[in-house]
């Protein structure tokens, strides 16, 4: 057995997990999380055992990520500490709750949150290994793109052919919006926007000759299918009615073109051909917006009113955070702890399950110090990717995708919680890990 075979199996297990998880209402169901961990954990164990048995070295060395690994380890350890029986160190009784022995106000919820963090980090390690080879990274990004296309097609069909329903019956929320398997339009929109970024990179690569001459009927057909897939993603993105999803999707496509085209010029590629394709795509996107974006355009008029509610929510979440700034209320406990600080400025008719700002939500759950660790790790990776991409004379498509999807996700995280929904979190981490593989040490020749 060879490492390429092991990597291929690992790649398809990860791809299948990314594909199937959103079908469970966006993967936002606790039952799904341990199942995902079991699948990924078994794959990691089998892969490690086979590499040891056949005396094979891992494809990618993680030595260049030592600071990130240390920070992630500290964060996971603190997650575990939040659910340990620490006796009087827990002060939840002052909130009118029964005297607790854990830092978390709901240790079972924190345990589930820990499982979701383990899922994304185990998946990241697996992806890092099988995408170390640049050719395989493009192959994997292509698979991710078509996964997003499939979900976009599902969202289109459920909306137009099944009377705006879910996979399991009538919808109970976001009526009139394309939501696909996610049911939540904003998370679905972030999922689609990330897929649009990947598709744009792959199309620009094909145009530049990355897949051989476009005079070949097979290569030309592949390009045409990708363009059609991208347009479908954009059409459904506009049909979600998500204002921020619409914004980050457009920004993502334009930013990808902005990063890649100058590199293609430097390598002697045809600027005019690429620029014409980009211009044509923008024109078509404008036409799609006219045909499918009526809800999005209409919702732009309510931005001011909704912003007032969100700002009030953010102020109350910050008050909540500063009440326990070092320990937080426990991973995954926002829905249970926020009512202690909920004031009428934020609608009391609704149950606020998330902070609608992933930065504030993480701080409320884990405190200012430990809650900042995931963002510090991510910003370090983004900075490294940007430096790597800048220094390389030819386009590094995987790095560019990681940078742009990072911008898309971090921007959307300012006003919503897509990164906290498992169906998107796994896709996001797979893309970031594919980009990070460009920074890893190890062999690059073997698939």
C-alpha positions as CSV (number, residue, x, y, z in Angstrom):
1,X,0.0,0.0,0.0
2,X,1.4,3.5,-0.9
3,X,0.9,6.9,0.5
4,X,-1.0,8.1,-2.7
5,X,-3.6,5.5,-2.2
6,X,-4.0,6.4,1.5
7,X,-4.3,10.0,0.6
8,X,-6.9,9.3,-2.0
9,X,-9.1,7.4,0.5
10,X,-8.7,10.1,3.1
11,X,-9.6,12.8,0.5
12,X,-12.9,11.1,-0.4
13,X,-13.8,10.5,3.2
14,X,-13.3,14.1,4.0
15,X,-15.2,15.2,0.8
16,X,-18.1,12.9,1.6
17,X,-18.3,14.4,5.2
18,X,-18.4,17.9,3.8
19,X,-21.0,17.0,1.3
20,X,-23.3,15.1,3.7
21,X,-23.2,17.1,6.9
22,X,-25.3,20.1,5.6
23,X,-28.2,17.7,4.8
24,X,-28.8,17.5,8.6
25,X,-30.3,21.0,8.6
26,X,-27.0,22.6,8.0
27,X,-25.2,20.2,10.3
28,X,-26.6,22.2,13.2
29,X,-27.8,19.1,15.1
30,X,-25.9,17.8,18.1
31,X,-26.5,14.2,17.0
32,X,-24.4,14.8,13.9
33,X,-21.3,16.1,15.6
34,X,-20.2,12.9,17.4
35,X,-20.9,11.0,14.2
36,X,-18.6,13.3,12.2
37,X,-16.0,13.0,14.9
38,X,-16.2,9.2,14.8
39,X,-15.8,9.2,11.0
40,X,-12.9,11.6,10.9
41,X,-11.3,10.0,14.0
42,X,-11.4,6.5,12.5
43,X,-9.9,7.9,9.2
44,X,-7.1,9.6,11.1
45,X,-6.4,6.4,13.2
46,X,-6.4,4.2,10.1
47,X,-4.2,6.6,8.2
48,X,-1.7,6.8,11.0
49,X,-1.6,3.1,11.5
50,X,-1.1,2.4,7.8
51,X,1.7,5.0,7.6
52,X,3.4,3.4,10.6
53,X,2.9,-0.2,9.2
54,X,4.4,0.6,5.8
55,X,7.1,2.9,7.3
56,X,5.8,6.0,5.4
57,X,6.3,9.6,6.5
58,X,3.4,12.0,6.6
59,X,3.1,14.1,3.4
60,X,3.2,17.3,5.3
61,X,5.2,18.3,8.4
62,X,3.4,20.5,10.9
63,X,6.7,21.8,12.3
64,X,6.1,25.2,10.6
65,X,2.8,25.5,12.6
66,X,4.2,25.1,16.1
67,X,2.8,28.4,17.5
68,X,-0.6,27.6,16.0
69,X,-0.6,24.1,17.4
70,X,0.4,25.3,20.9
71,X,-2.4,27.9,20.8
72,X,-5.0,25.4,19.6
73,X,-3.9,22.9,22.3
74,X,-4.3,25.6,25.0
75,X,-7.8,26.5,23.7
76,X,-8.9,22.8,23.6
77,X,-7.5,22.3,27.1
78,X,-9.5,25.3,28.4
79,X,-12.6,23.8,26.7
80,X,-12.1,20.7,28.8
81,X,-11.4,22.7,31.9
82,X,-14.8,24.4,31.5
83,X,-16.6,21.1,32.1
84,X,-14.4,19.8,35.0
85,X,-15.8,19.8,38.5
86,X,-13.9,22.7,40.1
87,X,-16.2,23.2,43.1
88,X,-16.4,26.8,44.4
89,X,-14.5,28.2,41.5
90,X,-17.9,28.2,39.7
91,X,-20.0,31.3,40.6
92,X,-23.2,30.5,38.7
93,X,-25.3,30.7,41.8
94,X,-25.2,34.5,41.7
95,X,-27.3,34.3,38.5
96,X,-30.1,32.5,40.3
97,X,-28.9,29.1,38.9
98,X,-28.3,26.1,41.1
99,X,-24.8,26.0,42.6
100,X,-22.6,24.5,40.0
101,X,-19.2,22.8,40.1
102,X,-18.1,23.7,36.6
103,X,-17.0,27.0,34.9
104,X,-19.6,26.3,32.2
105,X,-23.2,27.0,33.1
106,X,-24.2,24.0,30.9
107,X,-21.3,21.5,30.8
108,X,-23.1,19.1,28.5
109,X,-23.5,21.9,25.9
110,X,-19.8,22.7,26.3
111,X,-18.9,19.1,25.8
112,X,-20.8,19.2,22.5
113,X,-19.0,22.4,21.5
114,X,-15.7,20.7,22.3
115,X,-16.6,17.9,19.8
116,X,-17.3,20.5,17.1
117,X,-13.9,22.1,17.6
118,X,-12.2,18.6,17.5
119,X,-14.1,18.0,14.2
120,X,-12.7,21.0,12.5
121,X,-9.2,20.5,13.7
122,X,-9.0,16.8,12.9
123,X,-10.4,17.6,9.4
124,X,-7.8,20.3,9.0
125,X,-5.0,17.9,9.8
126,X,-6.3,15.3,7.3
127,X,-6.7,18.0,4.6
128,X,-3.3,19.4,5.3
129,X,-1.8,15.9,4.6
130,X,-3.5,15.0,1.3
131,X,-3.3,18.5,-0.2
132,X,0.4,19.0,0.3
133,X,0.9,18.1,-3.3
134,X,-0.2,21.1,-5.4
135,X,-1.9,19.0,-8.1
136,X,-3.9,17.2,-5.5
137,X,-4.9,20.5,-3.8
138,X,-6.4,21.7,-7.1
139,X,-8.2,18.4,-7.5
140,X,-9.7,18.7,-4.0
141,X,-10.7,22.3,-4.5
142,X,-12.5,21.2,-7.7
143,X,-14.4,18.6,-5.6
144,X,-15.3,21.2,-3.1
145,X,-16.6,23.5,-5.9
146,X,-18.9,20.8,-7.3
147,X,-20.1,20.0,-3.8
148,X,-21.3,23.6,-3.5
149,X,-22.8,23.4,-7.0
150,X,-24.8,20.4,-5.9
151,X,-26.1,22.2,-2.8
152,X,-26.9,25.2,-4.9
153,X,-28.9,23.0,-7.4
154,X,-30.7,21.5,-4.4
155,X,-31.6,24.9,-3.1
156,X,-32.9,26.0,-6.5
157,X,-35.0,22.8,-6.9
158,X,-36.5,22.9,-3.4
159,X,-37.5,26.5,-3.9
160,X,-38.9,26.3,-7.4
161,X,-40.2,22.8,-7.7
162,X,-41.1,21.9,-4.1
163,X,-42.9,25.1,-3.0
164,X,-40.0,26.5,-1.0
165,X,-39.7,23.5,1.3
166,X,-36.9,21.6,3.1
167,X,-35.7,18.1,2.5
168,X,-38.0,16.9,5.3
169,X,-41.1,18.9,4.6
170,X,-42.5,22.5,4.8
171,X,-40.3,25.3,5.9
172,X,-41.0,27.1,9.2
173,X,-38.7,30.1,8.7
174,X,-37.1,32.2,6.0
175,X,-40.1,31.7,3.7
176,X,-39.5,33.2,0.3
177,X,-35.7,32.7,0.5
178,X,-33.6,29.9,-1.1
179,X,-32.1,28.1,1.8
180,X,-31.3,24.6,0.5
181,X,-30.4,22.0,3.1
182,X,-29.4,24.7,5.6
183,X,-32.8,26.3,6.2
184,X,-30.8,29.3,7.4
185,X,-30.4,31.7,4.5
186,X,-27.3,33.6,5.8
187,X,-25.3,30.4,6.4
188,X,-26.3,29.0,3.1
189,X,-25.3,32.3,1.5
190,X,-21.8,32.2,3.1
191,X,-21.5,28.6,1.9
192,X,-22.4,29.6,-1.6
193,X,-20.1,32.7,-1.6
194,X,-17.2,30.5,-0.6
195,X,-18.0,28.1,-3.4
196,X,-18.1,31.1,-5.8
197,X,-14.6,32.1,-4.8
198,X,-13.3,28.6,-5.4
199,X,-15.1,28.4,-8.8
200,X,-13.6,31.8,-9.8
201,X,-10.1,30.6,-9.0
202,X,-10.5,27.4,-10.9
203,X,-12.0,29.2,-14.0
204,X,-9.1,31.7,-14.0
205,X,-6.7,28.8,-13.8
206,X,-8.2,27.0,-16.7
207,X,-8.2,30.2,-18.8
208,X,-4.5,30.7,-18.1
209,X,-3.6,27.3,-19.3
210,X,-3.5,25.5,-16.0
211,X,-5.4,22.5,-17.4
212,X,-3.8,22.6,-20.8
213,X,-4.8,24.3,-24.1
214,X,-8.5,25.3,-24.4
215,X,-8.3,24.2,-28.0
216,X,-8.8,20.7,-26.5
217,X,-12.6,19.9,-26.5
218,X,-12.3,18.2,-23.2
219,X,-10.6,21.2,-21.5
220,X,-13.0,23.6,-23.1
221,X,-16.0,21.5,-22.0
222,X,-14.6,21.5,-18.4
223,X,-14.3,25.3,-18.4
224,X,-17.9,25.7,-19.8
225,X,-19.3,23.4,-17.0
226,X,-17.4,25.3,-14.4
227,X,-18.7,28.7,-15.6
228,X,-22.3,27.3,-15.6
229,X,-21.8,25.9,-12.1
230,X,-20.5,29.3,-10.9
231,X,-23.5,31.1,-12.5
232,X,-25.9,28.7,-10.7
233,X,-24.1,29.3,-7.4
234,X,-24.5,33.1,-8.0
235,X,-28.1,32.8,-9.0
236,X,-29.0,30.9,-5.8
237,X,-26.8,33.2,-3.7
238,X,-28.9,36.1,-4.9
239,X,-32.0,34.1,-4.3
240,X,-31.2,33.6,-0.6
241,X,-32.1,37.2,0.1
242,X,-29.0,37.5,2.4
243,X,-27.7,41.1,2.2
244,X,-24.3,40.3,3.7
245,X,-24.1,37.1,1.7
246,X,-24.7,39.1,-1.5
247,X,-22.0,41.6,-0.4
248,X,-19.3,39.1,0.5
249,X,-20.1,37.0,-2.6
250,X,-19.5,39.9,-5.0
251,X,-16.4,41.1,-3.0
252,X,-15.0,37.5,-3.0
253,X,-15.3,37.1,-6.8
254,X,-13.8,40.5,-7.5
255,X,-11.0,40.1,-4.9
256,X,-10.1,36.7,-6.4
257,X,-9.8,38.3,-9.9
258,X,-7.8,41.2,-8.4
259,X,-5.3,38.7,-6.8
260,X,-4.9,36.3,-9.7
261,X,-4.8,38.5,-12.8
262,X,-1.6,40.4,-12.0
263,X,0.2,37.1,-11.4
264,X,-1.0,35.8,-14.7
265,X,0.4,38.9,-16.4
266,X,3.8,38.3,-14.8
267,X,3.9,34.7,-16.2
268,X,3.0,35.9,-19.7
269,X,-0.6,34.7,-19.7
270,X,-3.2,36.4,-21.7
271,X,-4.6,39.3,-19.7
272,X,-7.2,40.3,-22.3
273,X,-8.7,36.8,-22.4
274,X,-9.0,36.6,-18.6
275,X,-10.2,40.2,-18.3
276,X,-12.9,39.6,-20.9
277,X,-14.1,36.5,-19.1
278,X,-14.3,38.3,-15.8
279,X,-16.2,41.3,-17.4
280,X,-18.6,38.9,-19.1
281,X,-19.2,37.1,-15.8
282,X,-19.9,40.4,-14.0
283,X,-22.4,41.3,-16.7
284,X,-24.1,37.9,-16.4
285,X,-24.1,38.3,-12.6
286,X,-25.9,41.6,-12.9
287,X,-28.5,40.0,-15.1
288,X,-28.9,37.2,-12.6
289,X,-29.4,39.7,-9.8
290,X,-32.1,41.3,-11.9
291,X,-33.8,38.0,-12.3
292,X,-33.3,36.3,-8.9
293,X,-32.2,39.0,-6.5
294,X,-35.5,40.9,-6.0
295,X,-35.7,39.8,-2.3
296,X,-32.1,40.8,-1.7
297,X,-32.7,44.2,-3.2
298,X,-35.9,44.7,-1.2
299,X,-34.2,43.7,2.0
300,X,-31.5,46.4,1.5
301,X,-34.2,48.9,2.4
302,X,-34.5,47.5,5.9
303,X,-30.8,47.7,6.8
304,X,-31.1,50.7,9.1
305,X,-33.9,49.1,11.2
306,X,-32.2,45.8,11.5
307,X,-28.9,47.4,12.3
308,X,-30.5,49.1,15.4
309,X,-31.6,45.7,16.7
310,X,-28.2,44.1,16.0
311,X,-26.3,46.9,17.7
312,X,-28.5,46.6,20.8
313,X,-27.9,42.8,20.8
314,X,-24.1,43.4,20.5
315,X,-24.2,45.8,23.5
316,X,-26.0,43.3,25.6
317,X,-23.7,40.5,24.5
318,X,-20.7,42.7,25.4
319,X,-22.3,43.3,28.9
320,X,-22.6,39.6,29.2
321,X,-19.0,39.0,28.2
322,X,-17.7,41.6,30.7
323,X,-19.6,39.9,33.5
324,X,-17.3,36.9,33.2
325,X,-14.4,38.2,31.1
326,X,-11.9,35.5,31.9
327,X,-13.9,32.3,32.1
328,X,-16.8,32.9,29.8
329,X,-20.1,31.1,30.3
330,X,-19.0,27.9,28.6
331,X,-18.7,26.8,25.0
332,X,-22.1,26.5,23.3
333,X,-24.0,28.1,26.2
334,X,-25.0,31.5,24.6
335,X,-28.6,30.5,24.2
336,X,-28.9,29.5,27.8
337,X,-26.9,32.3,29.4
338,X,-28.0,35.3,27.3
339,X,-31.5,35.5,28.9
340,X,-29.8,36.6,32.1
341,X,-28.8,39.8,30.3
342,X,-31.6,40.1,27.7
343,X,-33.3,43.5,27.7
344,X,-36.4,44.8,25.8
345,X,-34.3,46.7,23.3
346,X,-33.7,43.3,21.7
347,X,-37.0,41.6,20.8
348,X,-38.2,39.4,23.7
349,X,-40.5,37.5,21.4
350,X,-37.5,35.6,19.9
351,X,-35.1,33.1,21.3
352,X,-31.6,34.4,20.5
353,X,-29.5,31.2,20.0
354,X,-26.5,33.1,18.7
355,X,-24.9,36.5,19.2
356,X,-25.1,37.2,15.4
357,X,-21.4,38.1,15.7
358,X,-19.0,35.2,15.9
359,X,-16.3,37.3,17.6
360,X,-18.6,38.5,20.4
361,X,-20.2,35.0,20.7
362,X,-16.8,33.4,21.2
363,X,-15.8,35.9,23.8
364,X,-19.1,35.3,25.7
365,X,-18.5,31.6,25.6
366,X,-14.8,31.4,26.4
367,X,-13.8,34.8,27.8
368,X,-11.7,37.5,26.3
369,X,-8.4,35.7,26.6
370,X,-9.2,32.1,25.5
371,X,-12.0,33.3,23.2
372,X,-9.5,35.3,21.2
373,X,-7.2,32.3,20.5
374,X,-9.1,30.9,17.4
375,X,-9.0,34.4,15.8
376,X,-5.3,34.9,16.6
377,X,-4.5,31.5,15.0
378,X,-6.5,32.3,12.0
379,X,-5.0,35.8,11.5
380,X,-1.5,34.3,11.8
381,X,-2.4,31.9,9.0
382,X,-3.9,34.6,6.9
383,X,-0.7,36.7,7.3
384,X,1.5,33.8,6.3
385,X,-0.6,33.0,3.3
386,X,-0.6,36.6,2.1
387,X,3.2,36.8,2.4
388,X,3.6,33.4,0.6
389,X,1.3,34.5,-2.2
390,X,3.0,37.9,-2.6
391,X,6.5,36.3,-2.8
392,X,5.6,33.7,-5.4
393,X,5.9,35.0,-9.0
394,X,3.3,32.6,-10.5
395,X,-0.3,32.3,-9.2
396,X,-0.8,30.1,-6.2
397,X,-4.5,29.3,-6.6
398,X,-4.9,27.4,-3.3
399,X,-3.3,30.2,-1.3
400,X,-5.5,32.8,-3.1
401,X,-8.6,30.8,-2.4
402,X,-7.7,30.5,1.3
403,X,-7.0,34.3,1.6
404,X,-10.3,35.3,-0.1
405,X,-12.5,32.8,1.6
406,X,-10.9,33.9,4.9
407,X,-11.9,37.5,4.1
408,X,-15.4,36.3,3.1
409,X,-15.9,34.4,6.4
410,X,-14.4,36.9,8.7
411,X,-16.4,39.7,7.2
412,X,-19.7,37.8,7.4
413,X,-18.8,36.8,11.0
414,X,-19.1,40.5,12.0
415,X,-22.9,40.3,11.5
416,X,-23.8,36.6,11.7
417,X,-22.8,33.2,12.8
418,X,-22.1,31.1,9.7
419,X,-18.8,29.9,11.1
420,X,-20.7,28.4,14.1
421,X,-22.9,26.2,11.8
422,X,-21.1,22.9,11.3
423,X,-22.1,22.4,7.6
424,X,-20.2,25.6,6.7
425,X,-17.5,25.3,9.4
426,X,-16.2,22.0,7.8
427,X,-16.2,23.5,4.3
428,X,-14.4,26.6,5.5
429,X,-11.7,24.6,7.4
430,X,-11.2,22.3,4.4
431,X,-10.5,25.4,2.2
432,X,-8.2,27.0,4.8
433,X,-6.3,23.8,5.4
434,X,-5.8,23.3,1.6
435,X,-4.2,26.8,1.5
436,X,-2.2,26.2,4.6
437,X,-0.7,23.1,3.0
438,X,1.3,25.4,0.8
439,X,3.2,26.5,4.0
440,X,3.9,23.1,5.4
441,X,7.2,21.3,5.1
442,X,7.5,17.8,3.6
443,X,7.5,16.2,0.2
444,X,5.5,17.7,-2.6
445,X,6.2,15.2,-5.4
446,X,4.2,12.2,-4.3
447,X,0.4,12.3,-4.8
